[in-house]
Amino acid sequence: IASLGVEKHDVVVGYEVGDTVKVTDGPLDGFFGTVEEIEVDKCRVRVIVSMFGRETPVDLDFDQVELIKN
């Protein structure tokens, strides 16, 4: 793969399934939620956000959320 000019990058995220995160970008900026699933190959994270009294799954990019430290 390296001879083709393709580099392999290890993706490291600062949160894991079950952690509470804050949405930092996009239309849900400022919302808090719980990480339900992490898709490393797609650089996406599924977060359960409470909107209008209902829990809603939202797919976001890794850089759109940050871990909430307790």
C-alpha positions as CSV (number, residue, x, y, z in Angstrom):
1,I,0.0,0.0,0.0
2,A,2.8,2.4,0.8
3,S,4.3,2.0,-2.7
4,L,1.0,3.2,-4.1
5,G,1.3,6.4,-2.1
6,V,-1.5,5.5,0.3
7,E,-0.8,6.1,3.9
8,K,-2.5,4.3,6.7
9,H,-3.5,6.5,9.6
10,D,-4.6,5.2,13.0
11,V,-7.7,7.1,14.2
12,V,-7.8,7.9,17.9
13,V,-10.9,9.4,19.4
14,G,-11.1,10.7,23.0
15,Y,-14.4,9.0,23.8
16,E,-16.0,5.6,23.7
17,V,-19.4,4.0,23.6
18,G,-21.4,5.2,26.6
19,D,-19.5,8.5,27.2
20,T,-21.4,11.8,27.3
21,V,-20.3,14.2,24.6
22,K,-21.2,17.8,23.5
23,V,-22.0,18.6,19.9
24,T,-19.7,21.4,18.9
25,D,-20.6,22.0,15.2
26,G,-23.6,21.9,13.0
27,P,-27.3,22.5,13.6
28,L,-27.2,20.6,16.9
29,D,-24.3,22.8,18.3
30,G,-24.6,22.9,22.1
31,F,-26.6,19.7,22.5
32,F,-25.4,16.9,24.8
33,G,-25.8,13.2,24.1
34,T,-24.5,9.7,24.7
35,V,-22.2,7.9,22.3
36,E,-24.0,4.8,20.9
37,E,-21.7,3.7,18.1
38,I,-18.3,4.6,16.7
39,E,-17.6,3.9,13.0
40,V,-13.8,4.3,12.6
41,D,-13.8,3.4,8.9
42,K,-16.2,6.2,8.1
43,C,-14.9,8.7,10.8
44,R,-18.5,8.9,12.1
45,V,-20.0,8.7,15.6
46,R,-23.7,8.0,16.4
47,V,-24.9,10.0,19.4
48,I,-28.2,9.8,21.1
49,V,-29.5,13.3,21.7
50,S,-32.7,14.3,23.5
51,M,-34.8,16.6,21.3
52,F,-38.3,17.6,22.1
53,G,-38.6,15.0,24.9
54,R,-37.5,12.2,22.6
55,E,-34.2,10.4,22.3
56,T,-33.0,10.8,18.7
57,P,-29.9,9.1,17.1
58,V,-27.7,11.5,15.2
59,D,-24.7,10.6,13.0
60,L,-21.8,13.1,13.3
61,D,-18.2,13.4,12.2
62,F,-15.5,12.8,14.8
63,D,-14.6,16.5,14.9
64,Q,-18.2,17.6,15.6
65,V,-18.3,16.3,19.2
66,E,-16.1,16.6,22.3
67,L,-16.0,14.6,25.4
68,I,-17.5,16.0,28.5
69,K,-15.2,15.5,31.5
70,N,-16.8,14.8,34.8
